[in-house]
Amino acid sequence: MHATNGNGGASKYITLVSKDGFEFVVLREASLCSDYIRGMLRNNMTEARTGRCELQDINGVILEKVVEYFHYWYKFKDREDVPDMEIPVENCLELVVAADYLGMDSKPH
Amino acid sequence: MEVDEPEPTLPPLPVPDELPAFTTYIPGERKRSRGYLAPPPPSPGMSSSSDPAYFSSDDDPALDNYLQGRRKRRYVGSWFDQVPASSDSVMGDDADPGPSSNPRHKRHLKRQPDSGVWVGQDAATDTDGDIDLPPLAARFPLPYPVVKRIPKLGSEEQRAQSVVLACVDDGREDVDLSQMGLASISDSVLEPLAGLTPIPVVEKDVPFVPRDPILKLFLGNNQLSRFPSVLLDFQHLTVLSIRNNRLTELPPTIAKLKNLTALNIANNRLRHLPGELIDLMESAIGLHTLNIHPNPFFQPKHRQHLLDNEVLQHIYECRTRGRGVDGFLVDQDRGDNFELFTTVLRARTPVQFSNSAGHVLSKFIFPDMAQRLTDSSKQLETENLGSMAIPQTVQQHLESSGESKRSFRPRGPSSLLATAMRVAARSKDAESLPDLLRTDGCPSHLADPLERAVVVNKMGGQHCTVCKRETLCPVTEWIEFREIRRTTVDKKKTAGDGYTASIKHMHISAREDEAWVPFVRRGCSWACTPNVLDPSDKSPLVNGNF
């Protein structure tokens, strides 16, 4: 629903670009897990039209993990038995910061 | 004949600083010889043995040369004051090895396994400069392993340690560490108790059977401010007394100590108890003594009995905790007549909703644990059990995700922030991570919640009350005021399979202000909240699991 609201046939996918130039193509609905990206896509911002979000503060390794979480969340959001997602220890602190930045905090899903 | 490679020679013997005054005694010689200025000939006399050893030059590198004959050299004495006994030795003890008499050229040293003679001597100065040795390899090619410094034990702790070790040595099961002035107790002091093996009773005609220890630990009258987390692994702990200390919080994992028969936490600084203690009361079959007063517990502002209806009480327990009020009746392990501690819910505070980063969204805020308690801050407001104040943002989320008020099973994965924090808190150097977040340019508001998660993880973690998932950063918290009662059950079998049970309740404290005890509850998502009771609901067994 969100994916097409006010965007007249916008694509189902959006592109996330990391600080070091890596691009990730993500399902639009999965990325709505993040309040920050939801805000970027909802209003009449450039990102909403182009479907291309540049995240200047997040590097590729971390963004890859974030994107993995998007799809993990999208897959399991209506399930009760959820497996844990693997997060490598060396990235956890940066992921904490990135998750806070992207507004991926507690929500009842 | 092949010219012999100049053989590595021994360095000349060190000339003793003080020369023997007038005489030199040489064992094996009958006569005493006079020696004034001339140094005494190096001789087997330098060896401590009076019986000089003979050895041959069998480790000579020329030994492998089988074609040409070889004269064995014989030496007398120990190797370090070698004197060639045969005439052809190039080794000399010449006091003045002139450059012409023994022309030395640069030698190429070859490795000679076990030649022994190259053990460095202080006086070996003759050719040291000439020897081309390969440069020393770096001693530690790898970076130094990070060695954690083991904190030194204080004198009180050392005394405690000696008591513990004495108990382990003797197989004594009563470990008395009370009145030792302990301000903290490190895990390493108590750890040996895990290996305590008691001495079994030896009687005639009784087979020798090793038994499990019945560990009793007395830590009363100290200044402990933190519960020693290593205790949570002692499955055989039966008596635990931490009275008269400075504890401010009990870890939720105390429910693991299922063999407890007596727990004394009186006279501490506890403001609430973990809700898991209720589980312990139900699961620790032998628990017969429970001393929790006095403690500066939170009290409700209003003391009305908001939930006198047993049926509603039961619904609340079933939906919030997944267990009925009378669940203990079906426990088969307890037999027919037993006593246990039960609780009954009397009141509940509003729920504090927050996010994983610790930002509180609800009007109700948990009192700051660090702040000193006054009489007014000790009192918490309560909420009607038939309603629940939910902040608007939370309400919107609940509605958008189609969550009904009645659901008690949260769905979906935990948030990325909570997941990453859990990994961080479990990592090896978790304790240094919060400080990293406090440095410049980092979101420092995340440091405090992370620090809290690290502490919680160290104490064994905690679980969501409602869905039992592990959560280090709970997002809903509330306090339930409960009455603790000692319940006596007397079951009588009736004809057929059924039984009648007479149940008597007795309050554990006669004082009015001690009647209601606060238990803290935690949820892992905004859907993990206490059940909101509807007085018109008359279907107690919706859950069907009891």
Interface residues (C-beta under 8 A of the other chain):
Chain A: C33 V66 Y69 Y72 W73 F76 K77 D78 R79 E80 V82 D84 M85 I87 V89 C92 L93 L95 V96 V97 A99 D100 Y101 L102 M104 D105 S106 K107 P108 H109
Chain B: N355 S356 A357 V394 H397 L398 S401 E403 R409 P410 R411 G412 P413 S414 S415 L416 L417 A418 T419 A420 M421 V423 A424 S427 K428 L433 L436 L437 C442 P443 L446 L450 V475 S525 W526 A527
